[in-house]
Structures are given as structure tokens and as C-alpha cells.
Amino acid sequence: MNAFRDREDRISPLWLERLRAFLAAGRDEDVATVVEPLHAADLGDVLESLDSDERLHLVRLLGDRFDYSALTEVDESVRMEIMDEIPNADIARGVSGLDNDDAVAILEDLEQADRDEVLAKLPTFERLSLKRSLDFPEESAGRRMQTDFIAIPPFWTVGQTIDYLRTEPDLPDEFYQIYVVDASYQVLGTIPLDKFLRAQRATAIEALMNLNFVLVDANEDQEEAARDFERYDLVEVGVIDESKRLVGVLTIDDIVDVIHEEADEDIKLLAGVGDEDISDSTFDTVRSRVPWLVINLFTAVAVSLVIGLFGATIDQMVALAVLMPIVASMGGNAGTQTMTVTVRALAMRELDGRRLRRLVVREMVVGVANGVIFAILIGLVTWVRFNDMQLGAVIALAMIINLIVAGTAGILIPVALDKFKADPAIASAVFVTTITDMVGFFAFLGIAGLWFGLF
């Protein structure tokens, strides 16, 4: 812990107030003194903690001393707000020299005209490298990769390679393995650093290289690349283009960001809030949430129509109105539990045909078991509360039916959406809760009507 962070690992209020005072007084050197030692991630936290005018003032005040990699650590809305106020010439100076993946993360949010202007101001090699990465699809491995890597021919020795690493100035600052390539830059093998450093200088690279290696296509979705890291316990992997040529590398720090972003995205989609950030404006937040609330409104109307079918039944037995929400709520919660497990399994590509059948059977059995357990509980409570054993039996039967349907819908709806190439995290919750509400009300009121002869 240092003066920048408090005991709860948040930015110290005293440190932040000190920075604000320096900014208000225009004390450039004092601002630089307290900000420059910060890691890019910490500087990103500072930018998000400041007001809009303050963060823009900070960036302008630091000038060439501002670490542009901090822009990759902030919410998109904050990044765009800052980028809109910075001249393209300053952006070009700022991204020049950044790691390729960080520079791409900053440039990809710019309008095409601004992006082209920034790229035109960069050195030729750097411009071509960034343009090539930006040509790959969004959220692909090519957008995430770093273009600096160590590639050597198979006929070298360990000693030659060490001499090359010591004398060549244009090499990555950090790397985890060496790639052995042919003349066309197709990968022949890899050598992890621990194995390389233990070898004698006279050892031939060809004899040392690992022939069992994993590569990622540059056009592959970044989430698929993250699964390769998880499956094979990787810390670095080579990225190849459509010609199978090595064009970059993905490292574990990039993949940790991908995993975080994908998990964050899925959680937000399940709740129907899109790509909303806590830094978004009130208008953007409303605009993000309204479409899903409109959909929920229509589904709620559909559920109310089901209830309307049994208006006379409810009029004759008011206790039904008191108990209806219990059946629907239990079904909705049970369906959400199953849906969450299913969406996660689909995201991790864990549901093949056999596993899917087993999961469906398991959740139906779980639905029966939970239905029986909670049917007994709610049946007894209803019997005691309303002194009516038959009403307890009715709600018990409805509970069993709804929990079975909830478990089945929680699986089949995400799977069906996935089959139709729709993201199961986006709309599953709306459909599952609608079905469980409709089935719950229909089962409870329908059984009650038949049982007590209220139709």
C-alpha cells in the first residue's frame, strides 16, 4: 500500500484532492510529479475518478508526458471523451511507440477520417503494422496481437540466437518463447525460454524446437483464442494469417483482458443493459436500457392476458390472487438458475449432443425434485394460512409443473438461440421469465378452476 491507495485499495481521497488542487492552480510540475510514477492502470483509475473538465485539463497539462496506454484502462465513454478533445497530431505522438495492441485499442474507436489522419503521421513501418492489425475483424485475435516477436531460422545454434538477441535493437521488451520459422515465415516449431536458456551454445535450434505447438488464426474470435489459452495452459501463442505466416503473438496479459471483457459483456447482456459503463451519461444509460424494457413491457402484457383469462376464477376465490406471485416467482428463479448454467456452458463450448441430452434430463429431474420439495412446503403453508387443504394441493401441483417447465426452458431457449446464431446471453432471460410466468399462472389458475369447479 502507498499514498496513492487507501487501506481498501481505492484511490486515496487525500491524494486525489491534492491532485485536484494542483490542477486548479495550474501547477504543471507538481501534477507531473504525482502522476508520472503511476502505472497506466492506476492512471486510468485517476482519469475515471476526475470530473470531465478535470480529466481533460490533466491530459492537456501533461502534454507529451501523458501515458496514452492509460486510455486502454478506462471505460470507452471516458476514452472517447478524451480522444474527441485531443488533436490528431497529439494522438499520433502519443500512440507512437506503444505496444501494437494498445495502439490498436486506441485507434479503433476513432472515426475513419481521424484514424487515417493519425496513421499518416506515424513512421512507415509502424503505420503499416497498425493498419494491418486494424484490417482484421473487431474482437479478433488479429486486433489483440502484438506484432513484435522473436523469429529465427532452424539452422542457427543457441549461441547464434543469444548473440542475435543481445545485439538486435528492434526486439520486443518481453517475450516468453522463440518461434522457429522458414523463409516464408511459416512456423516450424517453438522454443520456450526455460528450455532455451538451459541449452548449450552449440546446440542446434532444429534439435531443440518443440514440434507440438498451438497457433491461432488472426481472424479467429478473441474468445476462441482465450479458450485455447485455458485449454492448453498457454502464456503466449503465435498468430498466423490466411497464408499461415506468423504475423504476431498473443500473450497472457492480453487474454486476461479478453476474459474479463467477455465475462463483463455476458453479465450485462443477461441483464439487458448492453455495453453500458458506469461512466456513461444519463442519456446513454436510458437509451441503452429502454429497448429491453420495451420488450419486457410486451412480455408483461402477454402474461397479463393469461391472467385475464381467469378473471372470473380469481373473483370467486380471492386467495388465488394472493398466491399467484409465489408460483411465478419460484419458476422464474429456477429458470434463471438453469439458464445461467446453460449460457455459461454454451460460452465455454461444453455442450455437445451427449452432454446436452444429459443436461436436459438432469434439469428435468432437478425440476421434479425441487417441485416436490417446494410443493410440500408451499402446500402446507397454504393449508395453514387459508385453512384449506384443497387449495394447498392445487398450488403444490402448479409448483411442480412450473419448476419442471422452468428447468426445461432454461436449457432449451439458450440452446435454440445459439442454434440460430443469436447470442444466448442477450434474450434468454426475457424468454425464460415470460414462459415461466405464463405457465405458472396458467397452471395454477387452470388447476384451481377445474379443481373447485369455478369455470
Secondary structure, DSSP 8 states (H G I E B T S, - for coil): --TTB-TTSSB-HHHHHHHHHHHHHT-HHHHHHHHTTS-HHHHHHHHHHS-HHHHHHHHHHHGGGS-GGGGGGS-HHHHHHHHHHS-HHHHHHHHTTS-HHHHHHHHTTS-HHHHHHHHHTS-HHHHHHHHHHHHS-TTBHHHH-BS---EE-TT-BHHHHHHHHHH-SSS-S--SEEEEE-TT-BEEEEEEHHHHHTS-TT-BHHHH-BSS--EEETTSBHHHHHHHHHHHT-SEEEEE-TTSBEEEEEEHHHHHHHHHHHHHHHHHHHHT-TT--TTS-HHHHHHHHHHHHHHHHHHHHHHHHHHHTTHHHHHH-THHHHHHHHHHHHHHHHHHHHHHHHHHHHHTT---HHHHHHHHHHHHHHHHHHHHHHHHHHHHHHHHHHT-HHHHHHHHHHHHHHHHHHHHHHHHHHHHHHHTT--HHHHHHHHHHHHHHHHHHHHHHHHHHHHTT--
